[in-house]
Amino acid sequence: MAFTPLHDRVLVRRVQSEEKTKGGLIIPDTAKEKPAEGEVVSVGAGARKDSGELIAPSVKAGDRVLFGKWSGTEVTVDGEELLIMKESDILGILA
């Protein structure tokens, strides 16, 4: 990837949601919500304390994460739709 986020920002690829419900109904594209789950593509070096000390990020490339519905900014990198957000916008890491 030719893009590296700065500071405490994280580049995330959304995970595609299911096409069908558990009951077998097919969900049309117009009714789908954007998923709030993704895979971390790239991570910045981390935030800095007031003293200048670096705070290492808690996530790493390859982690599957949950984030807020309205989190991040949509960007296109190498023709792919991705999200860039602050690490604090990430709610948790999926095991």
N, CA, C and O atoms as a GROMACS GRO file, in nm:
protein
  380
    1MET      N    1   0.085  -0.117   0.000
    1MET     CA    2   0.000   0.000   0.000
    1MET      C    3   0.090   0.123   0.000
    1MET      O    4   0.188   0.129   0.074
    2ALA      N    5   0.056   0.219  -0.081
    2ALA     CA    6   0.137   0.339  -0.096
    2ALA      C    7   0.096   0.450   0.001
    2ALA      O    8   0.135   0.565  -0.017
    3PHE      N    9   0.018   0.417   0.103
    3PHE     CA   10  -0.033   0.517   0.196
    3PHE      C   11  -0.006   0.474   0.339
    3PHE      O   12  -0.038   0.362   0.377
    4THR      N   13   0.053   0.563   0.417
    4THR     CA   14   0.076   0.538   0.559
    4THR      C   15   0.014   0.652   0.639
    4THR      O   16   0.050   0.767   0.617
    5PRO      N   17  -0.079   0.623   0.729
    5PRO     CA   18  -0.142   0.728   0.810
    5PRO      C   19  -0.041   0.792   0.905
    5PRO      O   20   0.058   0.730   0.942
    6LEU      N   21  -0.068   0.915   0.944
    6LEU     CA   22   0.018   0.986   1.037
    6LEU      C   23  -0.039   0.977   1.179
    6LEU      O   24  -0.159   0.958   1.198
    7HIS      N   25   0.048   0.991   1.275
    7HIS     CA   26   0.014   1.000   1.418
    7HIS      C   27  -0.073   0.883   1.463
    7HIS      O   28  -0.033   0.768   1.446
    8ASP      N   29  -0.191   0.910   1.520
    8ASP     CA   30  -0.275   0.803   1.575
    8ASP      C   31  -0.391   0.768   1.481
    8ASP      O   32  -0.497   0.726   1.526
    9ARG      N   33  -0.370   0.784   1.352
    9ARG     CA   34  -0.474   0.752   1.254
    9ARG      C   35  -0.457   0.609   1.203
    9ARG      O   36  -0.347   0.554   1.203
   10VAL      N   37  -0.569   0.551   1.159
   10VAL     CA   38  -0.572   0.412   1.116
   10VAL      C   39  -0.646   0.405   0.982
   10VAL      O   40  -0.749   0.470   0.965
   11LEU      N   41  -0.594   0.327   0.889
   11LEU     CA   42  -0.659   0.304   0.760
   11LEU      C   43  -0.733   0.171   0.767
   11LEU      O   44  -0.672   0.068   0.798
   12VAL      N   45  -0.865   0.171   0.738
   12VAL     CA   46  -0.950   0.054   0.757
   12VAL      C   47  -1.025   0.022   0.628
   12VAL      O   48  -1.075   0.112   0.560
   13ARG      N   49  -1.033  -0.107   0.597
   13ARG     CA   50  -1.113  -0.156   0.484
   13ARG      C   51  -1.240  -0.215   0.542
   13ARG      O   52  -1.235  -0.304   0.626
   14ARG      N   53  -1.356  -0.166   0.496
   14ARG     CA   54  -1.484  -0.218   0.545
   14ARG      C   55  -1.501  -0.364   0.504
   14ARG      O   56  -1.460  -0.404   0.394
   15VAL      N   57  -1.560  -0.445   0.592
   15VAL     CA   58  -1.593  -0.584   0.561
   15VAL      C   59  -1.734  -0.583   0.502
   15VAL      O   60  -1.824  -0.520   0.557
   16GLN      N   61  -1.752  -0.653   0.392
   16GLN     CA   62  -1.882  -0.656   0.327
   16GLN      C   63  -1.983  -0.731   0.413
   16GLN      O   64  -1.952  -0.836   0.469
   17SER      N   65  -2.104  -0.676   0.422
   17SER     CA   66  -2.209  -0.739   0.502
   17SER      C   67  -2.275  -0.853   0.424
   17SER      O   68  -2.256  -0.868   0.303
   18GLU      N   69  -2.351  -0.932   0.494
   18GLU     CA   70  -2.418  -1.048   0.434
   18GLU      C   71  -2.524  -1.002   0.334
   18GLU      O   72  -2.586  -0.897   0.351
   19GLU      N   73  -2.544  -1.082   0.230
   19GLU     CA   74  -2.643  -1.054   0.128
   19GLU      C   75  -2.783  -1.102   0.170
   19GLU      O   76  -2.884  -1.055   0.118
   20LYS      N   77  -2.786  -1.198   0.265
   20LYS     CA   78  -2.914  -1.254   0.309
   20LYS      C   79  -2.927  -1.241   0.460
   20LYS      O   80  -2.828  -1.231   0.533
   21THR      N   81  -3.052  -1.240   0.506
   21THR     CA   82  -3.079  -1.243   0.650
   21THR      C   83  -3.069  -1.388   0.697
   21THR      O   84  -3.056  -1.479   0.616
   22LYS      N   85  -3.076  -1.408   0.828
   22LYS     CA   86  -3.072  -1.544   0.882
   22LYS      C   87  -3.192  -1.626   0.834
   22LYS      O   88  -3.184  -1.749   0.824
   23GLY      N   89  -3.302  -1.559   0.805
   23GLY     CA   90  -3.421  -1.627   0.757
   23GLY      C   91  -3.418  -1.658   0.609
   23GLY      O   92  -3.509  -1.724   0.558
   24GLY      N   93  -3.314  -1.611   0.538
   24GLY     CA   94  -3.301  -1.641   0.396
   24GLY      C   95  -3.348  -1.532   0.302
   24GLY      O   96  -3.342  -1.549   0.180
   25LEU      N   97  -3.394  -1.419   0.357
   25LEU     CA   98  -3.438  -1.309   0.271
   25LEU      C   99  -3.317  -1.236   0.213
   25LEU      O  100  -3.219  -1.211   0.284
   26ILE      N  101  -3.323  -1.202   0.086
   26ILE     CA  102  -3.214  -1.129   0.021
   26ILE      C  103  -3.234  -0.980   0.046
   26ILE      O  104  -3.343  -0.927   0.025
   27ILE      N  105  -3.127  -0.914   0.090
   27ILE     CA  106  -3.133  -0.771   0.120
   27ILE      C  107  -3.087  -0.693  -0.003
   27ILE      O  108  -2.974  -0.713  -0.050
   28PRO      N  109  -3.171  -0.604  -0.057
   28PRO     CA  110  -3.128  -0.524  -0.173
   28PRO      C  111  -3.023  -0.422  -0.132
   28PRO      O  112  -3.016  -0.381  -0.016
   29ASP      N  113  -2.940  -0.379  -0.229
   29ASP     CA  114  -2.832  -0.284  -0.202
   29ASP      C  115  -2.883  -0.153  -0.141
   29ASP      O  116  -2.815  -0.093  -0.059
   30THR      N  117  -3.002  -0.110  -0.182
   30THR     CA  118  -3.055   0.017  -0.133
   30THR      C  119  -3.094   0.011   0.013
   30THR      O  120  -3.100   0.115   0.080
   31ALA      N  121  -3.121  -0.109   0.066
   31ALA     CA  122  -3.164  -0.124   0.205
   31ALA      C  123  -3.049  -0.158   0.300
   31ALA      O  124  -3.068  -0.158   0.421
   32LYS      N  125  -2.932  -0.186   0.246
   32LYS     CA  126  -2.818  -0.225   0.330
   32LYS      C  127  -2.760  -0.104   0.402
   32LYS      O  128  -2.753   0.006   0.348
   33GLU      N  129  -2.720  -0.129   0.525
   33GLU     CA  130  -2.646  -0.027   0.599
   33GLU      C  131  -2.498  -0.053   0.579
   33GLU      O  132  -2.456  -0.167   0.556
   34LYS      N  133  -2.419   0.053   0.587
   34LYS     CA  134  -2.275   0.034   0.577
   34LYS      C  135  -2.228  -0.040   0.701
   34LYS      O  136  -2.267  -0.006   0.812
   35PRO      N  137  -2.144  -0.141   0.682
   35PRO     CA  138  -2.098  -0.218   0.798
   35PRO      C  139  -2.009  -0.136   0.890
   35PRO      O  140  -1.935  -0.049   0.844
   36ALA      N  141  -2.016  -0.164   1.019
   36ALA     CA  142  -1.933  -0.096   1.118
   36ALA      C  143  -1.821  -0.189   1.162
   36ALA      O  144  -1.772  -0.180   1.274
   37GLU      N  145  -1.782  -0.279   1.072
   37GLU     CA  146  -1.675  -0.374   1.099
   37GLU      C  147  -1.576  -0.364   0.984
   37GLU      O  148  -1.616  -0.347   0.869
   38GLY      N  149  -1.448  -0.375   1.016
   38GLY     CA  150  -1.348  -0.366   0.911
   38GLY      C  151  -1.217  -0.431   0.949
   38GLY      O  152  -1.200  -0.482   1.059
   39GLU      N  153  -1.125  -0.428   0.853
   39GLU     CA  154  -0.992  -0.483   0.873
   39GLU      C  155  -0.892  -0.369   0.864
   39GLU      O  156  -0.897  -0.288   0.771
   40VAL      N  157  -0.801  -0.362   0.960
   40VAL     CA  158  -0.700  -0.257   0.962
   40VAL      C  159  -0.599  -0.285   0.851
   40VAL      O  160  -0.542  -0.394   0.844
   41VAL      N  161  -0.578  -0.186   0.765
   41VAL     CA  162  -0.485  -0.199   0.655
   41VAL      C  163  -0.349  -0.143   0.694
   41VAL      O  164  -0.245  -0.204   0.666
   42SER      N  165  -0.350  -0.027   0.758
   42SER     CA  166  -0.225   0.040   0.795
   42SER      C  167  -0.247   0.126   0.919
   42SER      O  168  -0.358   0.174   0.942
   43VAL      N  169  -0.141   0.144   0.998
   43VAL     CA  170  -0.150   0.218   1.123
   43VAL      C  171  -0.037   0.320   1.129
   43VAL      O  172   0.075   0.293   1.087
   44GLY      N  173  -0.068   0.438   1.183
   44GLY     CA  174   0.035   0.541   1.203
   44GLY      C  175   0.126   0.505   1.320
   44GLY      O  176   0.106   0.402   1.386
   45ALA      N  177   0.224   0.590   1.345
   45ALA     CA  178   0.324   0.564   1.450
   45ALA      C  179   0.266   0.575   1.590
   45ALA      O  180   0.319   0.514   1.682
   46GLY      N  181   0.160   0.651   1.608
   46GLY     CA  182   0.100   0.668   1.740
   46GLY      C  183   0.090   0.814   1.779
   46GLY      O  184   0.147   0.901   1.713
   47ALA      N  185   0.018   0.840   1.886
   47ALA     CA  186   0.000   0.976   1.937
   47ALA      C  187   0.119   1.014   2.026
   47ALA      O  188   0.200   0.929   2.062
   48ARG      N  189   0.128   1.140   2.059
   48ARG     CA  190   0.234   1.188   2.147
   48ARG      C  191   0.174   1.253   2.271
   48ARG      O  192   0.074   1.325   2.263
   49LYS      N  193   0.235   1.225   2.385
   49LYS     CA  194   0.196   1.290   2.510
   49LYS      C  195   0.248   1.433   2.508
   49LYS      O  196   0.324   1.471   2.420
   50ASP      N  197   0.205   1.513   2.606
   50ASP     CA  198   0.253   1.651   2.616
   50ASP      C  199   0.404   1.656   2.635
   50ASP      O  200   0.469   1.753   2.595
   51SER      N  201   0.460   1.553   2.696
   51SER     CA  202   0.605   1.547   2.718
   51SER      C  203   0.682   1.509   2.592
   51SER      O  204   0.805   1.515   2.591
   52GLY      N  205   0.609   1.470   2.485
   52GLY     CA  206   0.674   1.431   2.361
   52GLY      C  207   0.693   1.281   2.348
   52GLY      O  208   0.737   1.233   2.243
   53GLU      N  209   0.660   1.206   2.453
   53GLU     CA  210   0.674   1.061   2.450
   53GLU      C  211   0.570   0.999   2.357
   53GLU      O  212   0.454   1.041   2.357
   54LEU      N  213   0.610   0.901   2.278
   54LEU     CA  214   0.522   0.836   2.182
   54LEU      C  215   0.436   0.730   2.250
   54LEU      O  216   0.486   0.649   2.328
   55ILE      N  217   0.305   0.732   2.221
   55ILE     CA  218   0.212   0.631   2.271
   55ILE      C  219   0.186   0.534   2.156
   55ILE      O  220   0.127   0.572   2.055
   56ALA      N  221   0.231   0.411   2.169
   56ALA     CA  222   0.216   0.312   2.062
   56ALA      C  223   0.069   0.279   2.039
   56ALA      O  224  -0.009   0.274   2.134
   57PRO      N  225   0.029   0.256   1.913
   57PRO     CA  226  -0.111   0.221   1.885
   57PRO      C  227  -0.146   0.082   1.938
   57PRO      O  228  -0.059  -0.005   1.950
   58SER      N  229  -0.273   0.062   1.971
   58SER     CA  230  -0.321  -0.065   2.025
   58SER      C  231  -0.358  -0.164   1.916
   58SER      O  232  -0.368  -0.284   1.942
   59VAL      N  233  -0.379  -0.115   1.795
   59VAL     CA  234  -0.417  -0.203   1.683
   59VAL      C  235  -0.299  -0.217   1.588
   59VAL      O  236  -0.206  -0.136   1.588
   60LYS      N  237  -0.304  -0.322   1.505
   60LYS     CA  238  -0.200  -0.344   1.405
   60LYS      C  239  -0.265  -0.387   1.274
   60LYS      O  240  -0.382  -0.426   1.273
   61ALA      N  241  -0.192  -0.381   1.167
   61ALA     CA  242  -0.244  -0.423   1.037
   61ALA      C  243  -0.291  -0.567   1.044
   61ALA      O  244  -0.222  -0.653   1.099
   62GLY      N  245  -0.409  -0.594   0.988
   62GLY     CA  246  -0.466  -0.728   0.989
   62GLY      C  247  -0.571  -0.750   1.096
   62GLY      O  248  -0.647  -0.846   1.088
   63ASP      N  249  -0.578  -0.663   1.197
   63ASP     CA  250  -0.679  -0.676   1.303
   63ASP      C  251  -0.819  -0.649   1.246
   63ASP      O  252  -0.836  -0.560   1.163
   64ARG      N  253  -0.918  -0.725   1.292
   64ARG     CA  254  -1.058  -0.697   1.259
   64ARG      C  255  -1.115  -0.614   1.372
   64ARG      O  256  -1.105  -0.652   1.489
   65VAL      N  257  -1.173  -0.500   1.338
   65VAL     CA  258  -1.217  -0.405   1.440
   65VAL      C  259  -1.363  -0.364   1.418
   65VAL      O  260  -1.417  -0.377   1.309
   66LEU      N  261  -1.425  -0.314   1.526
   66LEU     CA  262  -1.556  -0.252   1.521
   66LEU      C  263  -1.537  -0.103   1.542
   66LEU      O  264  -1.454  -0.061   1.624
   67PHE      N  265  -1.612  -0.022   1.468
   67PHE     CA  266  -1.602   0.123   1.482
   67PHE      C  267  -1.741   0.184   1.475
   67PHE      O  268  -1.836   0.119   1.432
   68GLY      N  269  -1.752   0.310   1.516
   68GLY     CA  270  -1.880   0.378   1.516
   68GLY      C  271  -1.938   0.393   1.377
   68GLY      O  272  -1.864   0.399   1.278
   69LYS      N  273  -2.069   0.399   1.369
   69LYS     CA  274  -2.140   0.407   1.241
   69LYS      C  275  -2.096   0.527   1.157
   69LYS      O  276  -2.087   0.516   1.035
   70TRP      N  277  -2.070   0.639   1.219
   70TRP     CA  278  -2.034   0.761   1.146
   70TRP      C  279  -1.886   0.793   1.160
   70TRP      O  280  -1.846   0.907   1.135
   71SER      N  281  -1.805   0.698   1.198
   71SER     CA  282  -1.662   0.721   1.220
   71SER      C  283  -1.586   0.728   1.088
   71SER      O  284  -1.622   0.664   0.989
   72GLY      N  285  -1.480   0.805   1.089
   72GLY     CA  286  -1.386   0.806   0.978
   72GLY      C  287  -1.425   0.890   0.860
   72GLY      O  288  -1.537   0.941   0.850
   73THR      N  289  -1.330   0.903   0.770
   73THR     CA  290  -1.346   0.976   0.646
   73THR      C  291  -1.319   0.880   0.531
   73THR      O  292  -1.217   0.812   0.529
   74GLU      N  293  -1.411   0.874   0.436
   74GLU     CA  294  -1.393   0.785   0.322
   74GLU      C  295  -1.289   0.842   0.227
   74GLU      O  296  -1.295   0.959   0.190
   75VAL      N  297  -1.192   0.758   0.188
   75VAL     CA  298  -1.088   0.796   0.094
   75VAL      C  299  -1.072   0.684  -0.008
   75VAL      O  300  -1.109   0.569   0.018
   76THR      N  301  -1.018   0.718  -0.125
   76THR     CA  302  -0.989   0.619  -0.227
   76THR      C  303  -0.838   0.612  -0.243
   76THR      O  304  -0.773   0.711  -0.277
   77VAL      N  305  -0.782   0.493  -0.217
   77VAL     CA  306  -0.638   0.471  -0.229
   77VAL      C  307  -0.618   0.353  -0.324
   77VAL      O  308  -0.671   0.244  -0.301
   78ASP      N  309  -0.542   0.374  -0.430
   78ASP     CA  310  -0.517   0.270  -0.531
   78ASP      C  311  -0.647   0.213  -0.586
   78ASP      O  312  -0.655   0.093  -0.613
   79GLY      N  313  -0.748   0.298  -0.602
   79GLY     CA  314  -0.877   0.256  -0.658
   79GLY      C  315  -0.966   0.180  -0.562
   79GLY      O  316  -1.068   0.125  -0.603
   80GLU      N  317  -0.930   0.175  -0.435
   80GLU     CA  318  -1.007   0.102  -0.335
   80GLU      C  319  -1.066   0.198  -0.233
   80GLU      O  320  -0.997   0.288  -0.185
   81GLU      N  321  -1.195   0.179  -0.201
   81GLU     CA  322  -1.263   0.263  -0.102
   81GLU      C  323  -1.221   0.220   0.039
   81GLU      O  324  -1.245   0.106   0.078
   82LEU      N  325  -1.160   0.311   0.115
   82LEU     CA  326  -1.114   0.283   0.250
   82LEU      C  327  -1.160   0.393   0.343
   82LEU      O  328  -1.209   0.497   0.299
   83LEU      N  329  -1.144   0.371   0.474
   83LEU     CA  330  -1.176   0.471   0.576
   83LEU      C  331  -1.047   0.506   0.649
   83LEU      O  332  -0.965   0.419   0.678
   84ILE      N  333  -1.031   0.634   0.679
   84ILE     CA  334  -0.922   0.675   0.767
   84ILE      C  335  -0.986   0.738   0.889
   84ILE      O  336  -1.072   0.826   0.878
   85MET      N  337  -0.942   0.693   1.007
   85MET     CA  338  -1.003   0.740   1.132
   85MET      C  339  -0.898   0.744   1.242
   85MET      O  340  -0.792   0.684   1.231
   86LYS      N  341  -0.931   0.817   1.347
   86LYS     CA  342  -0.844   0.818   1.464
   86LYS      C  343  -0.859   0.684   1.537
   86LYS      O  344  -0.964   0.621   1.533
   87GLU      N  345  -0.753   0.644   1.603
   87GLU     CA  346  -0.757   0.517   1.676
   87GLU      C  347  -0.866   0.521   1.784
   87GLU      O  348  -0.923   0.417   1.816
   88SER      N  349  -0.895   0.636   1.840
   88SER     CA  350  -0.997   0.648   1.944
   88SER      C  351  -1.139   0.623   1.890
   88SER      O  352  -1.230   0.598   1.969
   89ASP      N  353  -1.158   0.628   1.758
   89ASP     CA  354  -1.288   0.598   1.698
   89ASP      C  355  -1.316   0.448   1.692
   89ASP      O  356  -1.430   0.407   1.671
   90ILE      N  357  -1.212   0.366   1.711
   90ILE     CA  358  -1.228   0.222   1.708
   90ILE      C  359  -1.281   0.177   1.844
   90ILE      O  360  -1.226   0.211   1.949
   91LEU      N  361  -1.390   0.099   1.841
   91LEU     CA  362  -1.457   0.056   1.964
   91LEU      C  363  -1.394  -0.070   2.023
   91LEU      O  364  -1.395  -0.088   2.144
   92GLY      N  365  -1.340  -0.156   1.939
   92GLY     CA  366  -1.280  -0.279   1.989
   92GLY      C  367  -1.222  -0.364   1.880
   92GLY      O  368  -1.246  -0.340   1.761
   93ILE      N  369  -1.145  -0.465   1.920
   93ILE     CA  370  -1.083  -0.560   1.828
   93ILE      C  371  -1.157  -0.692   1.840
   93ILE      O  372  -1.180  -0.741   1.951
   94LEU      N  373  -1.195  -0.750   1.726
   94LEU     CA  374  -1.263  -0.880   1.725
   94LEU      C  375  -1.160  -0.991   1.729
   94LEU      O  376  -1.060  -0.987   1.658
   95ALA      N  377  -1.185  -1.091   1.813
   95ALA     CA  378  -1.090  -1.203   1.826
   95ALA      C  379  -1.110  -1.303   1.715
   95ALA      O  380  -1.039  -1.404   1.710
   0.00000   0.00000   0.00000
